[in-house]
Amino acid sequence: MGLKILHSADWHLDSPFAGFPEEQQALLKQELRQIPGKIAQLCRREGCNLVLLAGDLFDGEATGETVALLKKALADCAVPVFIAPGNHDFCGPGSIWLEERWPENVHVFTGNMEAVTLPELDCRVYGAGYQSMDCGALLENFRAEGRERYCVAVLHGDPTQKNSPYCPITASQVRDSGLQYLALGHIHKAGVFRAGATLCAWPGCPMGRGWDETGEKGVCIVTLEESASLRAVALDTLRFHEQTVDIGSDALGALESVLPPAGSRDFYRITLTGSGEVNLAALKQKISNIPNLILRDETLPPLDIWGDTDADTLEGVYFRLLREAMEQSPENREEILLAAELSRKILEGRDIAL
């Protein structure tokens, strides 16, 4: 039947969300606190045998309420849970990973690479935890041992920069590791690659925390059989969306076309472009079912195609000739008007969509 793993990382519980208004800060913090419970529910629903949490579960100092929620959720997973602390929740003096008592099904890696065997799953799990804000290459010269059918590891590491101060991971290290699956954290945008017989992946953060973390977020569900296969699963959390919308001839209609009709608590930042006049306050009032909406006005004044037609300049002569041609050939009105519009936009340095 194989081994089924839930892999998640970078929850950043109790993030301060500095820069957001107080009401939005409270909403975002509360949504983050829902993540542990959602992970436990997903673990049970998917029938996972194992949970790997690859660091930065906290963003720094944690509240007692959040720690209690996390303990309950980890226990509710009802399967072995392995945690590899990262740079934001490293195992320094006073660390919650060292000071708190965690559920019996939870193992926290607090030092250098070590292995835990799970005979009932025929599995060996490797891991290590940061002891300061930075960390050396934990996978360097590493080679998995043992006779277990399944061999995996969980680390908070950076596979994108070979000189990273956050446990750099290279393709050659992954290829030579002898692992079937390497579960990483740290990079907030999901990614995956295979090196040799080893599948290496990082799920990204399960909820964005700002406009640099937009779109769908989630976790990895990994199945180990003869080889490892991975399925990304979106988590039902608040999302950040950023779009650019041309207002055309109807600013409200253009805006409504990119927003959910039933409303949403998600965060939207829409930049309005095109030519025309917009009233941002009036638009927001008409879209009150999107409370976390930011509108940015980058529209240009309405285009005055024939503004200087009578001027005694080369430009004036050009547009005068176009207008006269349009009057003399009404059957070609649309083509000539388009030529005039494009010409005016070019002269004013406006963008042209062809």
Residue pairs with C-beta under 8 A, 6 or more apart in sequence:
2 223
2 224
2 225
3 49
3 50
3 121
3 123
3 150
3 223
3 224
3 225
4 46
4 47
4 48
4 49
4 50
4 221
4 222
4 223
4 224
5 48
5 49
5 50
5 51
5 52
5 152
5 181
5 183
5 220
5 221
5 222
5 223
5 224
6 39
6 42
6 43
6 46
6 48
6 50
6 51
6 52
6 77
6 219
6 220
6 221
6 222
7 51
7 52
7 53
7 54
7 154
7 183
7 201
7 203
7 219
7 220
7 221
7 222
8 39
8 51
8 52
8 53
8 54
8 203
8 206
8 219
8 220
9 53
9 54
9 55
9 56
9 57
9 86
9 156
9 183
9 184
9 185
9 186
9 202
9 203
9 204
9 205
10 54
10 55
10 56
10 57
10 86
10 185
10 186
10 188
10 203
10 204
10 205
10 206
11 32
11 35
11 36
11 56
11 57
11 58
11 205
11 206
11 207
12 32
12 56
12 57
12 58
12 59
12 88
12 205
12 209
13 32
13 33
13 35
13 36
13 57
13 58
13 59
13 62
13 66
13 70
14 29
14 32
14 58
14 59
14 60
14 61
14 62
14 63
14 66
15 28
15 29
15 32
15 59
15 209
16 25
16 59
17 24
17 25
17 28
17 29
17 209
17 210
19 210
20 28
24 267
24 292
27 238
27 265
27 292
28 209
28 238
31 207
31 237
31 238
32 207
33 65
33 66
33 69
34 237
35 206
35 207
35 235
35 237
36 69
36 70
36 72
36 73
36 74
37 69
37 72
37 73
37 76
38 206
38 235
38 236
38 237
39 51
39 73
39 77
39 206
39 219
39 235
40 73
40 74
40 76
40 77
42 219
42 233
42 235
43 51
43 77
43 78
43 79
44 76
44 77
44 78
46 221
46 233
48 77
48 79
48 221
49 79
49 80
49 121
49 123
50 79
50 80
50 81
50 82
50 118
50 121
50 123
50 125
50 152
51 74
51 77
51 79
51 80
51 81
51 82
52 82
52 84
52 125
52 152
52 154
52 183
53 81
53 82
53 83
53 84
53 154
53 185
54 84
54 86
54 154
54 155
54 156
54 183
54 184
54 185
54 186
54 202
55 83
55 84
55 85
55 86
55 87
55 88
55 89
55 129
55 130
55 155
55 156
55 185
55 186
56 86
56 87
56 88
56 89
56 156
56 185
56 186
57 70
57 83
57 85
57 89
58 66
58 88
58 89
58 96
59 88
59 89
60 88
60 89
62 96
67 96
67 100
71 100
71 102
71 103
74 81
74 102
74 103
74 105
74 106
75 103
75 105
75 106
77 105
78 105
79 105
80 105
80 107
80 118
80 121
80 125
81 103
81 105
81 106
81 107
82 106
82 107
82 108
82 109
82 116
82 125
82 127
82 154
83 97
83 106
83 107
83 108
83 109
83 127
83 129
83 154
84 109
84 127
84 128
84 129
84 154
84 155
84 156
84 185
85 91
85 95
85 97
85 108
85 109
85 110
85 129
85 130
85 156
86 130
86 156
86 166
86 185
86 186
87 130
87 133
87 134
87 135
87 156
87 166
87 186
89 95
89 96
89 97
90 129
90 130
90 131
90 132
90 133
90 135
91 97
91 98
91 108
91 110
91 111
91 129
91 130
91 131
92 131
92 132
95 110
97 108
97 110
97 129
98 110
102 108
107 116
107 125
108 129
109 127
109 128
109 129
109 154
110 129
110 131
111 128
111 129
111 131
112 128
112 138
113 126
113 127
113 128
113 138
113 142
113 153
114 126
114 127
114 128
115 124
115 125
115 126
115 145
115 146
116 124
116 125
116 127
117 123
117 124
117 125
117 146
117 148
118 124
118 125
118 148
121 150
122 148
122 149
122 150
123 148
123 149
123 150
123 151
123 152
124 144
124 146
124 148
124 150
124 151
124 152
125 152
125 153
125 154
126 142
126 144
126 151
126 152
126 153
126 154
126 179
127 153
127 154
127 155
128 138
128 155
129 156
130 156
130 167
134 165
134 166
135 156
135 157
135 165
135 166
135 167
136 167
137 167
137 168
137 169
137 170
137 173
138 155
138 157
138 167
139 153
139 155
139 157
139 167
139 169
139 170
139 173
139 174
139 177
139 182
140 173
142 173
142 176
142 177
143 176
143 177
143 178
144 151
144 153
144 177
144 178
144 179
145 178
150 180
150 224
151 178
151 179
151 180
152 179
152 180
152 181
152 182
152 183
152 224
153 177
153 179
153 181
153 182
153 183
154 182
154 183
154 184
155 167
155 169
155 182
155 183
155 184
155 185
156 166
156 167
156 184
156 185
156 186
157 166
157 167
157 168
157 169
157 184
157 185
157 186
158 164
158 166
158 167
158 168
158 169
158 186
158 187
159 168
159 169
159 170
159 174
159 184
159 187
159 191
159 193
159 200
159 202
160 187
160 191
161 168
162 168
162 170
166 186
167 186
169 182
169 184
169 200
171 193
171 195
172 195
174 182
174 193
174 195
174 196
174 198
174 200
175 195
175 196
175 198
176 196
177 198
178 198
179 198
180 197
180 198
180 199
180 224
180 227
180 228
181 198
181 199
181 200
181 201
181 222
181 224
181 228
182 198
182 199
182 200
182 201
183 201
183 202
183 220
183 222
184 200
184 201
184 202
185 202
185 203
186 202
187 202
187 204
188 204
188 205
188 213
189 204
189 213
190 201
190 202
190 203
190 204
190 218
190 220
190 232
191 201
191 202
191 204
192 199
192 200
192 201
192 202
192 230
193 200
193 201
194 200
197 227
198 228
199 222
199 227
199 228
199 229
199 230
201 220
201 222
201 230
203 218
203 219
203 220
203 232
204 217
204 218
205 213
205 217
206 217
206 218
206 219
206 235
206 237
207 217
207 235
207 237
207 238
207 239
208 214
208 215
208 217
208 238
208 239
208 240
210 240
211 240
211 242
211 267
211 269
213 240
214 239
214 240
214 241
214 242
215 239
215 240
215 241
216 234
216 239
217 234
217 235
217 237
217 239
218 232
218 233
218 234
218 235
219 232
219 233
219 235
220 230
220 231
220 232
220 233
221 230
221 231
221 232
221 233
222 228
222 229
222 230
222 231
223 229
223 230
223 231
238 265
238 266
238 267
239 266
239 267
240 266
240 267
240 269
241 266
241 267
241 268
241 269
242 268
242 269
242 270
242 271
243 258
243 268
243 269
243 270
243 271
244 270
244 271
244 273
245 254
245 255
245 257
245 258
245 270
245 271
245 272
245 273
246 254
246 273
246 274
246 353
247 254
247 255
247 272
247 273
247 274
247 275
247 276
247 278
247 299
248 254
248 274
249 276
251 272
251 276
251 278
251 283
252 283
252 286
252 287
254 272
254 274
255 270
255 272
255 283
255 287
255 295
256 287
258 270
259 268
259 270
259 287
259 290
259 293
260 266
260 290
262 289
263 289
263 290
264 289
264 290
265 291
265 292
266 290
266 292
267 292
267 294
268 290
268 292
268 293
268 294
269 293
269 294
269 296
270 293
270 294
270 295
270 296
271 296
271 298
272 278
272 295
272 296
272 297
272 298
272 299
273 298
273 299
273 351
274 299
274 300
275 299
275 300
275 301
275 302
275 303
275 350
276 299
276 302
277 299
277 301
277 302
278 297
278 299
280 295
280 297
283 295
284 293
284 295
287 293
300 348
300 350
303 341
303 344
303 345
303 348
303 350
304 344
305 319
305 337
305 340
305 341
305 344
306 319
306 323
306 340
308 315
308 316
308 319
309 316
309 319
309 320
309 323
310 316
310 320
315 347
318 343
319 340
319 343
319 344
322 336
322 339
322 340
322 343
323 340
325 332
325 336
326 332
326 333
326 336
326 337
326 340
329 336
342 352
345 351
345 352
346 352
